[in-house]
Amino acid sequence: MKVEIIFKFFSEEKKTVYKSFFSLGLIQATNFILPLITIPYIIRVVGTDKFGVISIVQALMNYMIIFSEYGFNLSATRDIAIHRDDKHKISQIFNSVLLIKMVLLLLTFFILTVIILVVPQFRAESTIFYLGLGLVLGQVLMPIWFFQGIEQMKYLIILNLVAKIFFTFLIFIIIKTPSDYIYVILLTALGNILAGLVGIGIILKKFKVAIIKPDFQNIIFQLKEGWYIFLSNFAIISYNNSNIFILGLFADASIVGYYSVAEKVTIAVRQLIGSFMGASYPHICNLSNKSHRMIKEFFRTTFIPFALLIFFICISLFIFSDDIIYLLTGKYLKEASLLLKILSFVPMIVVLDNPPYQILLAYDAKVGYMRILILASIVNIILNFIFVFHLSAIGTSIAVILTETFVTVGLILTLELKYTKYSLLY
């Protein structure tokens, strides 16, 4: 059955959004299902200690990815969405963004080297940390922002599936002993790099985007446009990733491993929320130039059913936490199951901040959302040090819930009280 048949009953505008959501959802489902298959195997082969090391590397690389992404995942997407019919303009955007990202990638290498030299624990695992830069390179090359902007995500579906399935298959072939844990990161990175390279090839051939010398003014423009989003994204990744780092200061690698397993399950649900935002954001940007009433109607008819779906999934995580942990690890781990029960509330809170966040972004209200997200990163660090010291991983989970609640309430109040003309409620 063709995908078009599924969407034939929707209006043309919503059909495009749902197709993008379907495409992003498949990509995120791949990112969820493949680890669901490999994590039990990896934990059994390398042990929870080494799995904790892998989780710490991934957490640090997430910082590096945000640095190299800069903010283009939203700012460049918005720019492409607005100028999608101007071939020369999108060529300028594409080349400028790619050049900036490559320069930032080079800077991440030097930053990582300094971190490894300063932190003894990281220096002992320097090989896997340097291999982790492959994850950053893969994200730099992956032009999801371009395909989101033109609302043509279908080209990345097969590409993403084939590359990641192939390298997931290699994990079962190559990872045979505890010492092979360093190759888990490498194989994941190679899948992203291959998908990114082919994605760029599709852009150049299918969409006739030319390789041209970026205009200096356009480079400066992209840097300015992405700056506030970069700060906001960095704040988000800070209060998400600092959880594992701070927990690692007070707990052993096994506890970090338990928390990482539970967290990865809820991250999968959050990726689904991210897919909804990625699919609907270009549409919201277009509607912001037409009518705010149309934005409110879109969220009423589309977001509410989606939020109910997320609530149902989270309730299922809470109820079946023991079985989910057993499926992932091959063991009934009470510690990990309890953490999953607590963390299952997080996506319920996160999904509620989606409408105000997208509206503030679409109307370019940078200061409004940036202030909340930066404050959230500070609040999260303080809460982590308070709760983790006394409650270990349970304290981390509580800190996450309180931080996400702060973000959601803060964004809603910012939109409804400071930017009243963009209100969703009135």
C-alpha positions in Angstrom: 0.0 0.0 0.0 1.4 3.4 -1.0 1.9 5.9 1.8 -0.2 8.4 -0.1 -3.4 6.3 0.5 -3.0 6.7 4.2 -3.1 10.5 4.0 -5.7 10.9 1.2 -8.4 12.0 3.6 -6.5 15.0 5.0 -6.3 18.5 3.6 -3.2 19.3 1.4 -1.5 21.4 4.1 -2.0 18.8 6.8 -1.1 16.0 4.4 2.3 17.5 4.0 2.8 17.8 7.8 1.6 14.3 8.4 3.9 12.9 5.7 6.9 14.7 7.2 5.9 13.4 10.6 5.6 9.9 9.2 9.0 10.2 7.7 10.7 11.7 10.8 8.8 9.1 12.9 10.3 6.3 10.8 13.7 7.7 11.3 13.2 8.1 15.0 11.7 4.7 15.2 14.8 3.3 13.6 16.9 5.2 16.2 14.8 3.6 18.9 14.2 0.0 17.6 17.8 -0.7 16.6 19.2 0.2 20.0 16.4 -1.8 21.5 17.8 -4.8 19.6 21.5 -4.0 20.3 21.5 -2.7 23.9 20.7 -6.1 25.5 23.5 -7.7 23.4 26.0 -4.9 24.2 25.2 -4.9 28.0 25.6 -8.7 28.1 28.9 -8.6 26.2 30.7 -5.6 27.6 28.9 -5.3 31.0 27.1 -2.4 32.7 30.4 -0.7 33.6 31.5 -0.4 30.0 28.0 0.5 29.0 28.2 3.3 31.5 31.4 4.5 29.7 29.6 4.4 26.4 26.8 6.4 27.8 29.2 9.1 29.2 30.8 9.3 25.7 27.5 9.7 24.1 26.5 12.4 26.6 29.7 14.4 25.9 29.2 14.0 22.1 25.7 15.4 22.5 27.3 18.6 23.7 29.7 18.6 20.7 26.8 17.9 18.3 24.8 20.9 19.7 28.0 23.0 19.3 28.5 21.9 15.7 24.7 22.2 14.9 24.8 25.7 16.3 21.1 26.3 15.9 20.7 25.5 12.2 18.3 22.7 12.9 15.7 25.4 13.4 17.1 28.6 12.0 18.2 27.1 8.7 15.0 25.0 8.5 13.0 28.2 8.8 15.2 30.0 6.2 14.8 27.1 3.7 11.1 26.9 4.3 10.7 30.6 3.5 12.9 30.6 0.4 12.2 27.1 -0.9 11.3 28.3 -4.4 14.5 30.3 -4.9 17.2 28.0 -6.1 20.0 30.5 -5.8 19.0 31.5 -2.3 18.7 27.9 -1.0 22.1 27.2 -2.6 23.6 30.1 -0.6 21.9 28.8 2.6 23.1 25.3 2.1 26.7 26.1 1.3 26.9 28.7 4.2 25.5 26.3 6.7 27.6 23.4 5.7 30.8 25.5 5.7 30.1 26.9 9.2 29.3 23.4 10.5 32.6 22.0 9.2 34.5 24.8 10.9 32.7 24.1 14.1 33.5 20.4 13.8 37.2 21.3 13.6 36.8 23.3 16.8 35.2 20.4 18.6 38.3 18.4 18.0 40.4 20.9 19.9 37.8 21.3 22.6 37.7 17.5 23.1 41.5 17.3 23.2 41.6 19.9 26.0 38.9 18.0 28.0 40.8 14.7 27.7 44.0 16.3 28.9 42.2 17.9 31.9 40.0 15.0 33.1 42.0 11.9 34.1 39.0 9.6 33.8 38.5 10.7 30.2 42.2 10.5 29.4 42.1 6.8 30.4 39.4 6.3 27.8 40.7 8.7 25.2 40.4 6.2 22.2 36.6 5.9 22.5 36.2 9.6 23.1 38.0 10.4 19.8 36.0 7.8 18.0 33.0 9.6 19.4 33.8 12.5 17.2 32.5 10.4 14.3 29.0 10.9 15.8 29.6 14.6 15.5 30.8 14.3 11.9 27.7 12.3 11.0 25.4 14.9 12.4 27.3 17.7 10.6 26.9 15.9 7.3 23.2 14.9 7.9 21.1 17.5 6.1 17.8 16.8 7.9 17.4 20.6 8.3 17.3 21.0 4.5 14.8 18.3 3.9 12.6 19.5 6.8 12.6 23.0 5.3 11.4 21.9 1.9 9.1 19.3 3.6 10.5 16.4 1.6 11.7 14.0 4.3 10.9 10.8 2.2 14.4 10.9 0.7 16.0 10.2 4.1 13.8 7.3 5.1 15.4 4.5 3.0 18.8 6.1 3.3 18.6 6.1 7.1 17.1 2.6 7.3 19.7 1.0 5.0 22.7 2.6 6.6 21.8 2.1 10.2 20.5 -1.5 9.7 23.7 -2.4 8.0 26.0 -1.0 10.8 23.7 -2.4 13.5 24.2 -5.8 11.9 28.0 -5.3 12.1 27.7 -4.8 15.9 26.7 -8.4 16.3 29.6 -9.5 14.2 32.3 -7.3 15.6 31.4 -6.8 19.3 32.4 -10.2 20.8 34.5 -9.3 24.0 34.3 -6.6 26.7 37.3 -4.9 25.1 35.3 -4.3 21.9 33.1 -1.7 23.6 35.1 1.1 21.9 33.7 0.0 18.5 30.1 0.4 19.5 30.4 4.2 19.1 32.4 3.8 15.8 29.9 1.6 14.1 27.0 4.0 15.1 29.0 6.9 13.7 29.8 5.2 10.4 26.1 4.7 9.8 25.4 8.4 10.3 28.3 9.5 8.2 27.2 7.3 5.2 23.6 8.5 5.5 24.8 12.1 5.6 27.0 11.8 2.5 24.3 10.2 0.4 21.8 12.8 1.7 24.1 15.6 0.5 24.4 13.8 -2.9 20.5 13.7 -3.2 20.4 17.5 -2.5 22.9 18.3 -5.2 21.4 16.0 -7.8 17.7 15.9 -7.1 17.1 19.5 -5.9 19.7 21.1 -8.2 21.5 22.8 -5.3 24.8 24.2 -6.6 28.1 24.1 -4.9 29.0 27.8 -4.7 31.3 30.0 -2.7 29.2 31.2 0.3 28.5 34.9 0.4 30.2 36.4 3.5 27.1 38.4 4.4 25.0 35.2 4.2 27.5 33.5 6.5 27.2 36.3 9.1 23.4 36.2 8.7 23.2 32.5 9.4 25.4 32.9 12.4 23.2 35.7 13.8 20.0 33.8 13.0 21.3 30.6 14.7 22.9 32.3 17.8 19.9 32.4 20.1 18.7 29.0 19.0 22.2 27.7 19.7 22.1 29.1 23.2 18.7 27.6 23.8 19.7 24.2 22.4 22.9 24.3 24.4 20.8 25.0 27.5 18.5 22.1 26.7 21.4 19.7 26.2 23.0 21.0 29.3 20.1 20.2 31.5 19.6 16.8 29.8 23.2 15.7 29.7 24.4 17.1 33.0 22.2 14.5 34.7 24.5 11.6 33.8 27.7 13.6 34.4 26.6 14.7 37.9 25.3 11.2 38.7 28.7 9.9 37.7 30.4 12.1 40.3 28.4 10.4 43.2 27.6 6.9 41.9 29.6 4.0 40.4 29.4 3.1 36.7 26.8 0.4 37.4 24.3 2.9 38.8 25.0 5.2 35.8 24.3 2.2 33.5 21.0 1.5 35.2 19.9 5.1 34.8 21.1 5.2 31.2 19.0 2.2 30.3 15.8 3.7 31.8 16.6 7.1 30.3 17.1 5.7 26.8 13.5 4.4 26.9 12.0 7.8 27.7 14.4 9.5 25.2 12.8 7.3 22.5 9.4 8.8 23.4 10.9 12.3 23.4 12.3 11.6 19.9 8.7 11.0 18.8 7.8 14.4 20.2 10.8 15.8 18.4 9.5 14.2 15.2 6.2 16.0 15.6 8.0 19.3 16.1 10.3 18.7 13.1 7.3 17.9 10.9 5.1 20.7 12.0 7.6 23.5 12.5 8.0 24.5 8.8 4.2 24.6 8.5 3.9 26.8 11.6 6.5 29.2 10.1 4.5 29.5 7.0 1.2 30.0 8.9 2.9 32.7 11.0 3.0 34.9 7.9 -0.7 34.3 7.2 -2.9 34.1 10.3 -2.3 33.3 14.0 -5.9 31.9 14.0 -4.7 29.2 11.6 -1.9 28.2 14.0 -4.3 27.9 16.9 -6.6 25.7 14.7 -3.7 23.6 13.6 -2.7 22.9 17.2 -6.3 22.2 18.3 -6.9 19.6 15.6 -3.4 18.1 15.4 -1.5 18.6 18.6 -4.2 17.5 21.1 -4.6 13.9 19.6 -0.8 13.6 19.4 -0.5 14.7 23.1 -3.1 12.0 24.1 -1.0 9.4 22.2 2.1 10.5 24.2 0.2 10.2 27.5 -1.0 6.7 26.6 2.6 5.6 25.7 3.9 7.0 29.0 1.3 5.2 31.1 2.3 2.0 29.3 5.9 2.6 30.2 4.9 3.0 33.9 2.8 -0.1 33.9 5.2 -2.4 32.0 8.5 -1.0 33.3 9.7 -4.3 34.7 9.1 -6.1 31.4 10.7 -3.3 29.4 13.9 -3.4 31.5 13.9 -7.2 31.2 13.6 -7.0 27.4 16.5 -4.5 27.3 18.9 -6.2 29.7 17.8 -9.8 30.1 17.3 -9.3 33.8 14.7 -8.0 36.2 16.5 -5.0 37.6 14.4 -3.4 40.3 16.7 -0.3 40.4 16.3 0.3 36.6 12.6 -0.4 36.7 11.9 2.1 39.5 13.9 4.7 37.6 11.8 4.0 34.4 8.6 4.4 36.4 9.7 7.8 37.6 11.1 9.0 34.3 7.9 7.8 32.4 6.3 11.1 33.6 8.9 13.2 31.8 7.6 13.0 28.2 4.1 13.9 29.5 5.5 17.1 30.7 7.7 17.8 27.7 5.0 17.4 25.1 3.0 20.2 26.7 5.8 22.8 26.0 5.7 22.0 22.3 3.1 24.5 21.2 4.4 27.6 23.1 8.0 26.7 22.1 7.1 26.4 18.4 5.1 29.6 18.4 7.9 31.6 20.1 10.3 30.2 17.5 8.0 30.9 14.5 7.5 34.5 15.6 11.2 35.0 16.2 10.7 35.7 19.9 14.2 34.6 20.7 14.7 36.3 24.1 11.5 34.9 25.4 12.3 31.2 25.1 16.1 31.6 25.5 15.7 33.1 29.0 13.6 30.1 30.2 15.9 27.5 28.8 19.1 29.0 30.2 17.5 29.4 33.6 16.4 25.7 33.3 19.9 24.6 32.8 21.0 26.4 36.0 18.0 25.1 38.0 18.8 21.5 36.8 22.4 21.6 37.9 21.4 22.9 41.3 18.7 20.3 41.7 21.0 17.5 40.6 23.6 18.3 43.2 21.0 18.6 45.9 19.0 15.4 45.1 21.8 13.2 43.7 23.9 13.6 46.8 21.1 12.2 48.9 19.1 9.9 46.6 21.6 8.9 43.9 19.9 8.0 40.6 16.4 8.5 42.0 17.5 12.0 42.8 18.6 12.5 39.2 15.1 11.4 38.0 13.4 13.8 40.4 15.6 16.6 39.2 14.7 15.9 35.6 11.0 16.0 36.4 11.2 19.3 38.3 13.4 20.9 35.5 11.0 19.9 32.7 8.1 21.2 34.7 10.0 24.5 35.1 10.5 24.7 31.3 6.9 23.9 30.4 5.4 26.3 32.9 7.9 28.9 32.0 7.3 28.7 28.2 3.5 28.8 28.7 3.6 31.8 31.0 6.1 33.6 28.7 3.8 33.1 25.7 0.5 33.9 27.5 1.7 36.9 29.6 4.5 38.5 27.6 3.5 37.7 24.0 -0.2 38.0 24.4 -0.9 38.6 20.7 0.4 35.1 20.0 -1.7 33.5 22.8 -3.1 30.0 22.3 -5.7 30.4 25.0 -7.3 33.8 24.0 
